[in-house]
C-alpha cells in the first residue's frame, strides 16, 4: 500500500511539472505574439512615413518642371530669379531623397542614384524581372459589421450620461451619414478630451473604420493595432483584428494579413470574427 501511494505521489508531481512547463510555453508564445504585433505596428508607421516622403519628392519635382517650363528667354530679369528658385527646389528634393533613402525598407526615388538605398549599403537594388507575375486573386470580401454595431451604439448613447457623450454622438451621426472625415475628427476630439472615458474604445474603433472606408488603410491599421494593444480584452478587439487583416489585404500585404488573422484565431476562438478569419486564411492559402 505504501508503494502504491508513493507511486501515485510521483505521478502527481510529474503531472504538476508538465502542467507548469505547458503554462510557461504558453506564456512565452503569448509574449512572442505580442512582440510580433507591436513590430507590425511599427512597420505600418514606417510605410506611412515613406509614402509621405515620396509625395513630397513628387510635389517638389512638379514645381521644378513648372518653373523650368516658365523660364523662357523672353522672361528677361525674371529668368535669374526662376533659376535661383529651381536650384533651391532641387536642393530640397535631394534632401528629401536622402531622408527617404535612410528610411527602413525604402527604395530609391526616381532620378536618385542606385547606391542611395539604405544607409551606406553601396549596392544597387536587384533588377526587376522582365515580366511581373499575375497578381494573386483577392480573397472573398467579408461584409463589415460596424454598421450594425453603429446602430447599437446609437441606441445605447440615447440614455448614456458620460461627459463626452455629445461629442461621441456627433461622431456616430457623422458616421451614419457617411461623413467619414467629420466622424474621425469628432472621435479624435473625444479621445483627446476624455482619454479615460469608456467611450474611448468604441470611438477609436469607429474612427479606424471611417479611415478604412475612405481608403486610408495605413492609418486604419495603426488605429486598429493601437486599439487592440490598449484594450486586448475589449468589446471591439476581435472586430478590430479582423478589419486590420482586411486592411492589409487591401494593401496587398498578405504576410501581415495572415499574421493578423492568425492572432485573431488565437485570441478570439469560437467568435464570428474567428470564423471570418478562417475563411480569409483559406482564400489566402489558395493563392
HELIX and SHEET records of a PDB file:
HELIX    1   1 UNK A    2  UNK A   70  1                                  69    
HELIX    2   2 UNK A   73  UNK A   75  5                                   3    
HELIX    3   3 UNK A   78  UNK A  102  1                                  25    
HELIX    4   4 UNK A  114  UNK A  116  5                                   3    
HELIX    5   5 UNK A  146  UNK A  157  1                                  12    
HELIX    6   6 UNK A  165  UNK A  176  1                                  12    
HELIX    7   7 UNK A  180  UNK A  193  1                                  14    
HELIX    8   8 UNK A  199  UNK A  213  1                                  15    
HELIX    9   9 UNK A  217  UNK A  230  1                                  14    
HELIX   10  10 UNK A  237  UNK A  250  1                                  14    
HELIX   11  11 UNK A  254  UNK A  267  1                                  14    
HELIX   12  12 UNK A  272  UNK A  285  1                                  14    
END                                                                             
